[in-house]
Protein backbone atom coordinates (compact mmCIF):
# COMPACT_ATOMS: atom_id res chain seq x y z
CA UNK A 1 0.00 0.00 0.00
CA UNK A 2 3.07 2.27 0.21
CA UNK A 3 2.95 3.14 -3.48
CA UNK A 4 -0.68 4.24 -3.12
CA UNK A 5 0.21 6.60 -0.23
CA UNK A 6 3.14 8.02 -2.20
CA UNK A 7 1.03 8.50 -5.30
CA UNK A 8 -1.76 10.16 -3.26
CA UNK A 9 0.75 12.48 -1.57
CA UNK A 10 2.25 13.48 -4.93
CA UNK A 11 -1.16 14.28 -6.35
CA UNK A 12 -2.13 16.31 -3.28
CA UNK A 13 1.12 18.27 -3.64
CA UNK A 14 0.40 18.83 -7.34
CA UNK A 15 -3.14 20.02 -6.60
CA UNK A 16 -1.85 22.34 -3.84
CA UNK A 17 0.69 23.78 -6.27
CA UNK A 18 -2.02 24.40 -8.86
CA UNK A 19 -4.19 26.12 -6.22
CA UNK A 20 -1.26 28.34 -5.24
CA UNK A 21 -0.73 29.38 -8.85
CA UNK A 22 -4.45 30.12 -9.04
CA UNK A 23 -4.23 32.40 -5.96
CA UNK A 24 -1.32 34.26 -7.53
CA UNK A 25 -3.55 35.30 -10.42
CA UNK A 26 -4.94 38.78 -9.70
CA UNK A 27 -8.48 40.17 -9.74
CA UNK A 28 -10.72 39.44 -12.68
CA UNK A 29 -8.13 37.37 -14.48
CA UNK A 30 -8.15 34.71 -11.78
CA UNK A 31 -7.70 31.25 -13.27
CA UNK A 32 -10.80 29.06 -13.27
CA UNK A 33 -10.72 25.44 -12.16
CA UNK A 34 -12.14 23.60 -15.15
CA UNK A 35 -13.31 20.09 -14.36
CA UNK A 36 -14.38 17.24 -16.62
CA UNK A 37 -17.27 15.32 -15.06
CA UNK A 38 -18.10 11.72 -16.02
CA UNK A 39 -21.24 9.79 -15.04
CA UNK A 40 -22.00 6.12 -15.87
CA UNK A 41 -23.86 4.82 -12.82
CA UNK A 42 -26.85 3.36 -14.65
CA UNK A 43 -28.20 3.81 -18.17
CA UNK A 44 -26.85 7.21 -19.25
CA UNK A 45 -23.33 7.84 -20.45
CA UNK A 46 -22.66 11.47 -19.59
CA UNK A 47 -19.78 13.92 -19.65
CA UNK A 48 -19.68 17.62 -18.85
CA UNK A 49 -17.18 20.42 -18.49
CA UNK A 50 -17.83 22.76 -15.55
CA UNK A 51 -15.85 25.79 -14.38
CA UNK A 52 -15.52 26.64 -10.68
CA UNK A 53 -18.25 24.21 -9.70
CA UNK A 54 -21.17 26.23 -11.07
CA UNK A 55 -20.62 27.26 -14.69
CA UNK A 56 -21.64 24.60 -17.20
CA UNK A 57 -19.48 24.93 -20.31
CA UNK A 58 -20.90 21.75 -21.88
CA UNK A 59 -23.05 18.77 -20.97
CA UNK A 60 -23.52 15.68 -23.12
CA UNK A 61 -25.77 12.72 -22.29
CA UNK A 62 -26.12 9.53 -24.31
CA UNK A 63 -29.32 7.75 -23.21
CA UNK A 64 -29.92 3.99 -23.36
CA UNK A 65 -33.72 4.12 -23.09
CA UNK A 66 -34.21 2.52 -26.51
CA UNK A 67 -31.90 -0.35 -25.53
CA UNK A 68 -33.71 -1.21 -22.28
CA UNK A 69 -37.27 -0.36 -23.37
CA UNK A 70 -38.15 -3.90 -24.60
CA UNK A 71 -37.25 -5.31 -21.15
CA UNK A 72 -39.21 -2.78 -19.08
CA UNK A 73 -36.12 -1.89 -17.04
CA UNK A 74 -32.33 -1.61 -17.09
CA UNK A 75 -30.40 -4.76 -18.04
CA UNK A 76 -26.99 -4.35 -16.31
CA UNK A 77 -24.92 -6.26 -18.86
CA UNK A 78 -26.38 -4.31 -21.77
CA UNK A 79 -25.84 -1.05 -19.90
CA UNK A 80 -22.14 -1.82 -19.38
CA UNK A 81 -21.62 -2.68 -23.04
CA UNK A 82 -23.29 0.52 -24.21
CA UNK A 83 -21.19 2.60 -21.82
CA UNK A 84 -18.03 1.09 -23.33
CA UNK A 85 -19.22 2.07 -26.81
CA UNK A 86 -20.24 5.59 -25.85
CA UNK A 87 -17.74 6.81 -23.26
CA UNK A 88 -14.94 8.07 -25.54
CA UNK A 89 -17.23 9.81 -28.08
CA UNK A 90 -19.27 11.44 -25.29
CA UNK A 91 -16.18 12.76 -23.46
CA UNK A 92 -14.64 14.04 -26.71
CA UNK A 93 -17.89 15.81 -27.62
CA UNK A 94 -18.15 17.42 -24.16
CA UNK A 95 -14.61 18.81 -24.42
CA UNK A 96 -15.23 20.02 -27.98
CA UNK A 97 -18.57 21.63 -27.08
CA UNK A 98 -16.89 23.47 -24.20
CA UNK A 99 -14.57 25.10 -26.73
CA UNK A 100 -11.42 24.00 -24.97
CA UNK A 101 -8.50 21.66 -25.44
CA UNK A 102 -8.08 18.73 -23.07
CA UNK A 103 -4.93 20.43 -21.76
CA UNK A 104 -7.13 23.17 -20.30
CA UNK A 105 -8.71 20.69 -17.90
CA UNK A 106 -7.55 21.03 -14.31
CA UNK A 107 -9.09 17.83 -12.94
CA UNK A 108 -11.55 14.98 -13.52
CA UNK A 109 -14.53 14.06 -11.34
CA UNK A 110 -16.26 10.73 -11.91
CA UNK A 111 -19.12 8.83 -10.31
CA UNK A 112 -17.76 6.14 -8.02
CA UNK A 113 -21.08 4.84 -6.70
CA UNK A 114 -23.70 3.87 -5.85
CA UNK A 115 -24.93 2.22 -9.02
CA UNK A 116 -24.45 -0.80 -11.26
CA UNK A 117 -20.88 -2.01 -10.71
CA UNK A 118 -20.24 -2.92 -14.34
CA UNK A 119 -21.53 0.44 -15.52
CA UNK A 120 -19.60 2.37 -12.88
CA UNK A 121 -16.34 0.64 -13.78
CA UNK A 122 -16.52 1.91 -17.36
CA UNK A 123 -16.56 5.57 -16.38
CA UNK A 124 -14.30 5.12 -13.35
CA UNK A 125 -11.55 3.33 -15.29
CA UNK A 126 -11.81 5.80 -18.16
CA UNK A 127 -11.45 8.75 -15.76
CA UNK A 128 -8.51 7.06 -14.04
CA UNK A 129 -6.65 6.56 -17.33
CA UNK A 130 -7.63 9.97 -18.71
CA UNK A 131 -6.37 11.88 -15.66
CA UNK A 132 -3.20 9.78 -15.49
CA UNK A 133 -2.44 10.51 -19.16
CA UNK A 134 -2.93 14.26 -18.64
CA UNK A 135 -1.19 14.19 -15.24
CA UNK A 136 -4.06 15.99 -13.51
CA UNK A 137 -5.90 15.18 -10.24
CA UNK A 138 -9.08 13.14 -10.23
CA UNK A 139 -11.71 12.37 -7.62
CA UNK A 140 -14.39 9.68 -7.30
CA UNK A 141 -17.79 11.10 -6.39
CA UNK A 142 -20.81 9.77 -4.55
CA UNK A 143 -23.64 9.94 -7.07
CA UNK A 144 -26.12 11.06 -4.39
CA UNK A 145 -23.95 14.03 -3.43
CA UNK A 146 -23.97 14.99 -7.09
CA UNK A 147 -27.77 15.16 -7.11
CA UNK A 148 -27.83 17.30 -3.96
CA UNK A 149 -25.34 19.72 -5.48
CA UNK A 150 -27.23 19.97 -8.77
CA UNK A 151 -29.17 22.94 -7.34
CA UNK A 152 -25.92 24.92 -7.23
CA UNK A 153 -25.73 24.82 -11.02
CA UNK A 154 -28.80 27.08 -11.12
CA UNK A 155 -28.75 30.88 -10.78
CA UNK A 156 -30.49 30.99 -7.38
CA UNK A 157 -29.05 28.19 -5.19
CA UNK A 158 -30.18 27.71 -1.58
CA UNK A 159 -28.12 29.05 1.32
CA UNK A 160 -26.85 26.63 3.96
CA UNK A 161 -28.37 24.97 5.85
CA UNK A 162 -31.31 23.58 3.89
CA UNK A 163 -33.28 20.35 3.69
CA UNK A 164 -33.12 18.28 0.50
CA UNK A 165 -35.45 15.60 -0.83
CA UNK A 166 -33.57 13.24 -3.12
CA UNK A 167 -36.03 11.10 -5.10
CA UNK A 168 -34.89 8.89 -7.96
CA UNK A 169 -35.24 5.40 -9.38
CA UNK A 170 -32.97 3.90 -6.75
CA UNK A 171 -33.13 6.32 -3.82
CA UNK A 172 -35.66 8.30 -1.81
CA UNK A 173 -34.13 10.16 1.13
CA UNK A 174 -34.26 13.43 3.05
CA UNK A 175 -31.06 15.18 4.11
CA UNK A 176 -30.20 18.15 6.28
CA UNK A 177 -27.48 19.82 4.22
CA UNK A 178 -25.00 22.05 6.05
CA UNK A 179 -22.31 22.44 3.37
CA UNK A 180 -21.46 21.19 -0.10
CA UNK A 181 -19.95 18.04 1.42
CA UNK A 182 -21.74 17.62 4.78
CA UNK A 183 -25.17 15.99 5.09
CA UNK A 184 -27.29 14.46 7.83
CA UNK A 185 -29.65 11.67 6.76
CA UNK A 186 -33.09 12.37 8.24
CA UNK A 187 -35.07 9.59 6.57
CA UNK A 188 -35.07 7.16 3.67
CA UNK A 189 -37.20 4.55 1.96
CA UNK A 190 -37.57 1.22 3.70
CA UNK A 191 -38.29 -0.63 0.47
CA UNK A 192 -39.03 0.69 -3.03
CA UNK A 193 -37.77 4.11 -4.06
CA UNK A 194 -40.31 6.54 -5.51
CA UNK A 195 -38.92 6.26 -9.03
CA UNK A 196 -38.84 2.48 -8.74
CA UNK A 197 -42.52 2.49 -7.79
CA UNK A 198 -43.33 4.60 -10.86
CA UNK A 199 -41.50 2.12 -13.10
CA UNK A 200 -43.19 -0.93 -11.55
CA UNK A 201 -46.70 0.54 -11.76
CA UNK A 202 -46.11 1.52 -15.38
CA UNK A 203 -44.98 -2.02 -16.11
CA UNK A 204 -48.12 -3.47 -14.44
CA UNK A 205 -50.27 -1.33 -16.71
CA UNK A 206 -48.23 -2.05 -19.83
CA UNK A 207 -47.27 1.60 -20.27
CA UNK A 208 -43.61 1.08 -21.12
CA UNK A 209 -40.30 2.32 -19.73
CA UNK A 210 -39.26 4.62 -18.11
CA UNK A 211 -42.40 4.77 -16.02
CA UNK A 212 -41.96 8.19 -14.49
CA UNK A 213 -42.28 10.14 -17.71
CA UNK A 214 -45.21 8.17 -19.11
CA UNK A 215 -47.19 8.35 -15.84
CA UNK A 216 -46.50 12.07 -15.52
CA UNK A 217 -47.88 12.59 -19.02
CA UNK A 218 -50.87 10.24 -18.74
CA UNK A 219 -51.92 11.43 -15.27
CA UNK A 220 -52.86 14.81 -16.75
CA UNK A 221 -55.74 13.06 -18.53
CA UNK A 222 -57.04 11.44 -15.35
CA UNK A 223 -58.75 12.55 -12.15
CA UNK A 224 -56.84 11.60 -8.98
CA UNK A 225 -59.96 11.87 -6.80
CA UNK A 226 -61.70 9.09 -8.73
CA UNK A 227 -59.40 6.39 -7.33
CA UNK A 228 -57.87 6.88 -3.89
CA UNK A 229 -54.74 4.95 -2.93
CA UNK A 230 -53.09 4.82 0.54
CA UNK A 231 -50.52 7.39 1.68
CA UNK A 232 -47.96 5.22 3.50
CA UNK A 233 -45.93 6.67 6.40
CA UNK A 234 -47.63 10.07 6.11
CA UNK A 235 -47.08 11.31 9.66
CA UNK A 236 -44.70 13.55 11.59
CA UNK A 237 -43.11 10.83 13.71
CA UNK A 238 -40.63 9.72 11.04
CA UNK A 239 -39.16 10.97 7.80
CA UNK A 240 -38.84 7.48 6.32
CA UNK A 241 -40.75 6.32 3.25
CA UNK A 242 -42.37 3.08 2.06
CA UNK A 243 -43.85 2.69 -1.41
CA UNK A 244 -44.09 -1.10 -1.64
CA UNK A 245 -47.60 -1.16 -0.13
CA UNK A 246 -48.79 1.57 -2.49
CA UNK A 247 -47.50 -0.44 -5.43
CA UNK A 248 -49.37 -3.50 -4.09
CA UNK A 249 -52.57 -1.45 -3.74
CA UNK A 250 -52.40 -0.59 -7.44
CA UNK A 251 -51.90 -4.26 -8.31
CA UNK A 252 -54.91 -5.26 -6.23
CA UNK A 253 -57.02 -2.60 -7.90
CA UNK A 254 -56.07 -3.99 -11.30
CA UNK A 255 -56.91 -7.53 -10.16
CA UNK A 256 -60.31 -6.58 -8.71
CA UNK A 257 -61.23 -4.53 -11.79
CA UNK A 258 -59.86 -6.90 -14.41
CA UNK A 259 -62.88 -6.40 -16.68
CA UNK A 260 -62.62 -2.66 -17.12
CA UNK A 261 -59.38 -1.32 -15.58
CA UNK A 262 -57.96 -0.58 -19.04
CA UNK A 263 -60.55 2.16 -19.45
CA UNK A 264 -59.53 3.63 -16.09
CA UNK A 265 -55.77 3.79 -16.62
CA UNK A 266 -55.60 7.63 -16.65
CA UNK A 267 -57.45 7.73 -13.31
CA UNK A 268 -55.34 4.89 -11.89
CA UNK A 269 -52.03 6.60 -12.66
CA UNK A 270 -53.39 9.98 -11.55
CA UNK A 271 -54.46 8.50 -8.21
CA UNK A 272 -51.16 6.67 -7.79
CA UNK A 273 -49.09 9.73 -8.67
CA UNK A 274 -51.08 11.92 -6.28
CA UNK A 275 -50.44 9.47 -3.44
CA UNK A 276 -46.67 9.52 -4.06
CA UNK A 277 -46.60 13.30 -4.42
CA UNK A 278 -48.62 13.81 -1.23
CA UNK A 279 -46.19 11.72 0.81
CA UNK A 280 -43.05 13.32 -0.65
CA UNK A 281 -44.41 16.82 -0.18
CA UNK A 282 -45.60 16.22 3.37
CA UNK A 283 -42.27 14.75 4.42
CA UNK A 284 -40.01 17.45 2.97
CA UNK A 285 -42.12 20.32 4.33
CA UNK A 286 -42.23 18.88 7.85
CA UNK A 287 -38.53 17.96 7.75
CA UNK A 288 -37.68 21.59 6.97
CA UNK A 289 -39.91 22.79 9.80
CA UNK A 290 -38.35 20.29 12.21
CA UNK A 291 -34.86 21.63 11.37
CA UNK A 292 -35.94 25.26 11.30
CA UNK A 293 -34.80 25.66 7.69
CA UNK A 294 -36.35 28.27 5.42
CA UNK A 295 -35.13 26.62 2.21
CA UNK A 296 -35.83 23.21 0.69
CA UNK A 297 -34.43 21.53 -2.40
CA UNK A 298 -35.92 18.72 -4.47
CA UNK A 299 -33.43 16.76 -6.59
CA UNK A 300 -33.12 13.48 -8.50
CA UNK A 301 -35.02 12.05 -11.44
CA UNK A 302 -38.43 12.19 -9.74
CA UNK A 303 -37.95 15.95 -9.26
CA UNK A 304 -38.75 16.26 -12.97
CA UNK A 305 -42.35 15.19 -12.25
CA UNK A 306 -44.61 18.15 -13.02
CA UNK A 307 -47.20 17.43 -10.31
CA UNK A 308 -44.48 17.08 -7.64
CA UNK A 309 -42.87 20.38 -8.65
CA UNK A 310 -46.26 22.10 -8.55
CA UNK A 311 -47.44 20.70 -5.21
CA UNK A 312 -44.18 21.16 -3.32
CA UNK A 313 -43.98 24.79 -4.40
CA UNK A 314 -47.59 25.35 -3.35
CA UNK A 315 -47.42 23.62 0.04
CA UNK A 316 -43.92 24.81 0.96
CA UNK A 317 -44.62 28.44 0.10
CA UNK A 318 -47.76 28.33 2.25
CA UNK A 319 -45.43 27.52 5.16
CA UNK A 320 -43.06 30.35 4.25
CA UNK A 321 -40.43 28.08 2.72
CA UNK A 322 -38.41 28.83 -0.42
CA UNK A 323 -38.21 25.93 -2.87
CA UNK A 324 -35.22 25.15 -5.10
CA UNK A 325 -35.63 22.59 -7.91
CA UNK A 326 -33.08 22.11 -10.72
CA UNK A 327 -34.14 22.43 -14.33
CA UNK A 328 -35.49 19.18 -15.75
CA UNK A 329 -32.22 18.58 -17.62
CA UNK A 330 -30.33 18.51 -14.31
CA UNK A 331 -32.80 16.30 -12.42
CA UNK A 332 -31.83 13.05 -14.13
CA UNK A 333 -28.36 11.52 -14.14
CA UNK A 334 -25.87 13.95 -15.62
CA UNK A 335 -22.15 14.69 -15.40
CA UNK A 336 -22.43 18.41 -14.65
CA UNK A 337 -23.57 17.66 -11.10
CA UNK A 338 -20.61 15.28 -10.66
CA UNK A 339 -18.19 17.99 -11.73
CA UNK A 340 -19.98 20.48 -9.45
CA UNK A 341 -19.43 18.49 -6.25
CA UNK A 342 -16.01 17.33 -7.48
CA UNK A 343 -14.90 20.96 -7.50
CA UNK A 344 -15.51 21.32 -3.76
CA UNK A 345 -13.63 18.13 -2.89
CA UNK A 346 -10.71 19.00 -5.14
CA UNK A 347 -10.59 22.54 -3.77
CA UNK A 348 -10.15 21.02 -0.32
CA UNK A 349 -7.35 18.74 -1.52
CA UNK A 350 -9.36 15.51 -1.72
CA UNK A 351 -8.23 13.27 -4.57
CA UNK A 352 -8.66 9.60 -5.47
CA UNK A 353 -5.83 7.12 -5.86
CA UNK A 354 -5.18 4.65 -8.66
CA UNK A 355 -5.83 1.77 -6.26
CA UNK A 356 -9.35 2.93 -5.32
CA UNK A 357 -12.47 1.20 -6.64
CA UNK A 358 -16.21 1.71 -7.21
CA UNK A 359 -19.03 0.75 -4.81
CA UNK A 360 -22.58 -0.40 -5.47
CA UNK A 361 -24.36 0.78 -2.31
CA UNK A 362 -23.79 3.54 0.19
CA UNK A 363 -25.62 5.81 2.60
CA UNK A 364 -24.80 9.46 3.18
C-alpha positions, 0 to 999 in steps of 0.5 A: 500500500506504500505506493498508493500513499506516495502517489496520493501524496504526490497528487495532493502536492500537485493540486496544492501547487495548482491552487497556489498558482491560481491564488497568484492570479490577480483580480478578474483574471483569476484562473478558473478550475475547469473540471471534466465530469463523467457519469456512468452509474446506470443507463446514461453515459454522460460527460460535462465540463464545468468551471468553478463548480457552477458554470456549465461549459458543456453537458452531453448525455447519451441515453440507453432508453431505446436499448432497455425499453423492450425489457421494461427496465435496465439490463446491467450487462447491456448497460455496461456494453453501451457505456463502453461504446459511448464513453470516448465519443461522449467525453470528446464531444463534451470537451469540444462543445466546451470550446477548450482543449483537453490540456485546459482541464484542471481535474476529472470528477467521476461517479464512483457509486452507488450504481451498477458495478459494471456500468460504474467501472466503465466511467471510473476506469476511463477517468482514471486513465484519462487523468493519469495521461494528462497528469491531472488530479481526479476524484471519485464522487458519490452519485447522491452528493452529485444530485444534492449539489445539482441545485448549485448549477442554477442561478439561485441556489439555496443558502446553507443549511437547507433540507433536501429531498432526493427522489430517484429510481434507486433512492428516496431520502431526506437530508439536512445539508450544512455544506457542499460536502456535509449531510445528515440523513433524516429519513429514507425509503424502507423498500421501493424508491419513488422512481422504482414504484413509478416504473413498476406501476407503469410495467403493471399497466403495460405503459412502457419504460421509463415509467416516471415520464409516461405516468407524468404525461398520462396522469394529466388526462385522469382525475386523482380523486376518482381512485384513492390509494393509501398514503404510506408513512404520512405522519410527523413521527418519522421521515422514512418512506415506504412505497411497496404497499402503495405499489401493491394497492395498485396491483390489487385494484387492477386484479379486482377490476380486471374487466374494465381497468384498461378504461380507467388507466388515466385515473389509476395513474393519476391517483397513484401519482397523487399518493406519491406526491402527497407523501413526498411533499408532506415529508419534505415540508415537515422535515424543513420545519423540524430543522428550522430551515427556510429553504428546501431543495428537491433533486433526483429524477423524480424531481422532474415530475410536473405534479411534484414540482407544482405541489411542493412549491404550493405547500412549501410556500404556504409555510413560508419556505423557499423551494429550489428545484433544478431544471429538468435537464439537471434532475436526471443523471448527468455529469455536470452535477458530478463535476460540481461536487467534485470541484468542492472536494478538489478545492479542499485537496481531496483526490482519489488514488489509482488503487481505489475502486467503485461501490454499489451501495452507500448511505450518506 
